Amino acid sequence: MDKLFDSLKGVLKLQGVVTDNNVFRLHYKATVVILVAFSLLVTSRQYIGDPIDCISKDDIPNKVLNTFCWVHSTFSLESAWFKEVGVDIPYPGVDKYTPGETRVYHAYYQWVCFVLFLQAILFYVPRYFWKCMEGGRVKAMILELNNPVLPESKREGNQRLLVDYVIANFNHNNTYAALYLVAEVLNAVNVIGQMYLMDTFLGGAFSSYGTQVWKFSDWDWTLRYDPMIRVFPRLSKCTFHRYGSSGDVQRHDAMCILPINIINEKIYVFLWFWFVMLAVMSCFAVAYRIMLYVSPETRMRVLKPRASLAREEHLEIVLRKCKVGDWFIIHLLSKNLHSINFRDLMSNLSRRLEGKDYSDASSDA
């Protein structure tokens, strides 16, 4: 199992340069890894065995029957969900078929691995968009100032370069900040849209799947009826037709065990709770981002804990003169620069914004 998921470990490594927040990383790191891992899991027969095993009293080879029923899908009978197991039927949804009865076909299990992988790609799209728009800008601005131990001449030279760059681009960063907001909105839209996608994929069962499972866990075990077996049946039916010895078409009924659905039901129970949590957090993240962009006071409160060594008057001077895009750049720098170097940046930046010379900052740092 370790070898199977070895290739995914690199995705979870912490980045050297931070250009987003924890909620954003839950989308393109945690969720992508979870979805790809699940996609690999449902295709790994050495861990779950054959995905389907069909039982028939006829002389049809098992391998042929299994392949046919996997390719052409199995079905349950709608009326058989309400009959007594062990008396009227052998398993919920499995009964003798009579013409005119409603069949519920189960073909989605053939596509689970592909859909999960597609979902992983979609979760990475907002990250890819932001990465392209960001263009390595923050990484270029750091200039080794994330390192607390630098030769003094190099540290001062890099500080000058950084301050000059920030001043040169002052009040021209609003588009940059707006693009990050777009990326966060894409995250929220993506996770909500994917919940609808899975609901459609599972025939409208995903939207209430988690709540049904939650209720089921509280029922008396002698009375409860597992809601998961309607979505992911462990046993279903398959009909195989072939020519008989006289040339007539013969019909052969088989019951098929679906071990893969034991894995699938656990996967989708987890994804239901994970996606609901992620959707709520993403919507709050967007609301929080909008509040930051419209409220200078909130921006000050957010920056203060990250600039604990910087003087409050320096922060006030900088934030009073900067627009939301400039604050966003400064906030990203506060996440990446060492606290001492960020303190000096705020000191030098506040003096430059007041029209003072860079050299005056040394006496006030």
Buried (B, 14 or more C-beta within 10 A) or exposed (E): EEEEEEEBEEEEEEEEBBBBBEBBBBBBBBBBBBBBBBBBBBBEEEEBEBBBBBEBEEEBEEEEBBEBBBEBBBBBBBBBBEBEEEEEBEBBBBBEBEEEEEEBEBEBBBEBBEBBBBBBEBBBBBBEBBBEBBEEBBBEBBBEBBBEEBEEEEBBEBBEEBBEBBEEBBEEBBEBBBBBBBBBBBBBBBBBEBBEBBBEBBEEBBBEBBEBBEEEEEEEEEEEEBBBBBBBBBBBBBBBEEEEEEEEEEEBEBBBBBBBBEBBBBBBBEBBEBBBEBBEBBBEBBEBBEEBBEEBEEBBEBBBEBBEEBBEEBBEBBBEBBBBBBBBBBBBBBBBBBBBBBBBBBBBBBBBBEEEEBEEBEEEB
